[in-house]
């Protein structure tokens, strides 16, 4: 444990470099803009900017990109509270009480509460990462291919079990991702597969293109269909309001703590920030003595989902760093970035690239502090971005997406693929197929397949290898529980109801 | 397609048809994956599973789950709308210019189509005046030219028009 703090101290030395602090500020500002604009979100914003970082050192690059992610997490709250438009899916629950507060003339209080609780959630989550990630990584060093596949299996099963979409749709979406990942050159046999003679498909589908299309273009089409017009409340934050709100916040420590725990848990199991925020809101509503007033502008209704969303968004970095399994689409894009920079995510990262890992963890602490100060001081600026009409914003975002898609591989065909993914994203979203599992499957497809084939190779094709020792059996067992959780929890609640009768 | 007149409020493609359509498309996609995996071999060879081994089962799962989705789709309420025709029109207003834009990029490079796309959007959908339209339409690509090509040294695709200017 002591070793962690020494490493963290060195990490601060790297992260506090003036150039890196500058990158943090740029990253947070870009991130908030990305979080505020429709059609640009954490995942595709990071995907578009990833090619710009190819020439930086990996540590500086990841600091810039993770800060964009923190910024996007902060930015989602601004649109939710001022405009009743969730800029990101995880800030939907923030609109329930945040926007009524803004309508009651308490926009400043709502924003302060949202940013502060985001900060608290993220901070608790980072402390958790500092303590737990090295242990998980050390533990995971013993993993063979079967255990590795079991961890992937657990990640994907929790998606199926936790998603509020029908399981069959989640599975289809996930498997489409695996199929797309399989297209192109097979790494093991060197054979071409599923290309059907097309030269463009030789290298398979790039997940960055898929992310830009699915989340970027798809979102623009959705926004257009809803015919959004931004009619927002003015935002004014002065130090007096911030101070006044801060004084009331400690009252909600129990809600905060509960939301932190929910967020950390949901972030590690890749259920993600969105369900975490809903769950935290739901529980807070049930437990709070002001529960009846939720939905009419209760500050506790802002604190609960924001804390959980940020805790989850941050905790999603833990499995990405320690196991190589990202907990959210944005973490998946960051993981893809690590691979491009020549770093192999997973337990060995802590051993071989300890400077990089601890620099990143230290930058999370600093980045969130920088972020809190920045967003509290610059809200009016970002609110004014939203007043730019959609007919100007939309084509500019389309151009940004196209440029982003092109720069991934300097390939014009990718721009066409981006549009195809965009239409696909629009249709899938409208028919309730979740997009996150699709993206994760494209990113992890090759590694999952490799682990699967290696385990089967070792066992001469017997599936029994996934139940061959206590460790792998436990992970597989957990995975099955996660997958069938809706059924299991249903049974438990039925038994509870049956007993008193 | 439906018989409803275009633009009539409250009419449009139904959610049921959309669900069925997506389920069938996914089913066909699954079949394509299974077929493609079969081409490269789905069994075992001397050195382990063949290239099609993993995607073959992926394809099978897609087909099986799509059948479930198809069944649920058929039981959807036929009166629920996917979107109204007016809304679909809004979507097409973005989709058609974007498709033309994407088709032009390989021929003309990225700059000129970007200028046209932004100008068309602002004039057609936003009806802004020429000065503002021109400022944004030329300003945004110019911004990307400076930041990407000059600062980050990332070349973007260029066409014959840029060649005329010697860029």
Interface residues (C-beta under 8 A of the other chain):
Chain A: X51 X52 X55 X166 X168 X169 X171 X172 X175 X176 X178 X179 X182 X186 X188 X189 X191 X192 X193 X194 X196 X217 X220 X221 X224 X225 X226 X227 X389 X391 X392 X394 X395 X396 X398 X399 X402 X403 X406 X407 X410 X412 X413 X415 X416 X418 X419 X422 X423 X426 X427 X428 X430 X431 X433 X449 X452 X453 X456 X457 X461
Chain B: X15 X18 X19 X22 X26 X29 X30 X33 X36 X37 X39 X40 X44 X47 X48 X49 X50 X51 X52 X53 X54 X55 X58 X59 X61 X62 X65 X66 X68 X69 X72 X82 X83 X87 X88 X90 X91 X93 X94 X95 X97 X98 X99 X101 X102 X103 X105 X106 X110 X114 X117 X118 X120 X121 X122 X125 X126 X128 X136 X140 X141 X144 X148 X152 X153 X154 X155 X156 X157
